[in-house]
Structures are given as structure tokens and as C-alpha cells.
């Protein structure tokens, strides 16, 4: 067993795969193909903001590709 | 490596190659659209956060999905940008060998394969070398550890392609790449750029581009380390100067 951080919203539990800068990489616990990238609000870590646009989505993907894929934030 | 993010080069690259590639490219494109929609199109979400224990297999499956997704989306675009930047660095074979040896992710991956080769005593192949078999399960664990500790997935993939490039090592390469990146090595590399890397992981263009990429990354790391050292020396020198100045002032004051 591995200890993971879970973000629950919309009646779904998302596993935090990794956190890079303020980006959270999340996967649905019940459906691992249901994946998303969200931004943590600087003032409220429980508020998950959507990414701004395609450019920010690419930037977040690029960060992920070049960083470790840990199972939880350090 | 210069990357112009404003050109939306990753999405551009994926969309341009999407219609021409194998079937798996279409599903990758669909998945990218789904992830993008979920990441961009919704309102802020208030989440409750907690920790819990999860099954190791589930965690492994989730990580593999992300790793395969990220490397499929970004790897090809990075290599294409690298190929466009030119291959001047690899013109010098000695420089290339030095850069590969200096890259810790590359050497760790090569070592992960070497250390898990089990030589069979009293056997010789056609050229007189002792034959071996590879403990792929342990090699997969070792390669995953390199990635989890921050190793660049493209460099790991390039090192695996270099180390297991013999035709008789094909099965071992397949097992390790499939268990690490969630896709077989040829499909994974063809997905990067179906036209340029049509021969898969041993395509000469892929091997040249990835070596070029490793060299550029290593040169950048060395340059960064050199700047850090210079800054440290400069800071040390400045603080010594300050100390000397204040000493002198102190002495003068008495």
C-alpha cells in the first residue's frame, strides 16, 4: 500500500499524481484515464483553478515531461 | 534548447502528425482532448483533501498512464525542436561520448541494464562472448526508480535504445519499455513523429535526434553548474573583500 493525497470534488476522488510548482496532476481513482491538470489557488489550497489556455496546458505538460512522476507531492 | 512556447508547438505538432500516424495516434489525440477539456473548460473546484492508503497496483497504473501520456504528447515535439536546432554538437564523436558519459540519467540507465545482466558460465555465442540473460523485472524497477527520482524520460528511453540495440535483445527492450512507458518501444517512438521515425525505436533519425537532445541537456547542465561555481567564487571573493575592508577600517579606527 502507498499513502496518496486525495482531492474529492464532483462526487469523485482524484489521486494526486504529482505537484510541480502550483500545478496538480490528478487521476480519477476509479477511472485512471480520467486525468486533469489543475492549479492550486495561492490563498486556498483546496480551491482548484482551471488552466488559462492551450499555452498554459502545454507548459504544464512540458513541466511534467521533464520532472519526476512521483506518487505524491514531496 | 530554445523553445518558443508562444507558437503552441506541441499542439501544432500533435495535430499535424495526427492524421498521418498509426491508429494509436488517434486514441492519444482523443485522450489529449479529454485531458485538455477537463483542465481548461471547467469552473474552479472546491475540493476536500485527505490522505489515504492506495493499492500499489493502482498507483502504478495511474503513474504509467501519466508517464505514457506526457511522453507521447511532449517527447516528439522536444525532439523535433532539437532536430531543427541542428546537429552541430554531434559532429565531434569524442565530444558526444564525453557528454553521454557526463549525463547521470544516461549512465544510470545504462548501469541499470548492465547490472541486471546475468552471465551464464561456460557458454559462448558466435563471436566467443559469454552469453547472458537479463533480469527484466529488476531492470524495470531500477529504471522506474531513475524516473521517480527525476530522470528525464526521453534520456532514459534513448539510453535503453542504445544499450539494448542488438536484435537478440529485442524482447528485453520491449518488456522494459512497455512496463515503464505503457506502450511498446516502436509504437511509442513512431507516435513522436510517424514520418520521421517510421522504423521505430532503432530508427537512425530517432537515435541521432535523441543523442543530440542528450548532448544539449548535458551541455546546459554543465553550463549551469559552471555559472553556480562562478557565482559562489564571486560571492566568496566579495565577502573576503568586505571582511578585509572592515578589518582595515577597524585597525585604522584604533
Interface residues (C-beta under 8 A of the other chain):
Chain A: X1 X2 X3 X4 X5 X6 X7 X8 X9 X10 X14 X15 X17 X18 X25 X27 X29 X32 X33 X34 X35 X36 X37 X38 X41 X45 X46 X47 X48 X49 X50 X51 X52 X53 X54 X55 X57 X58 X59 X60 X61 X62 X64 X65 X66 X67 X68 X69 X70 X71
Chain B: X3 X5 X6 X8 X9 X10 X11 X31 X34 X35 X36 X38 X39 X40 X41 X42 X43 X44 X45 X46 X47 X48 X49 X50 X51 X52 X53 X54 X55 X56 X58 X59 X61 X62 X63 X65 X66 X67 X69 X70 X71 X73 X74 X75 X78 X147 X148 X149 X150 X151 X152 X153 X154
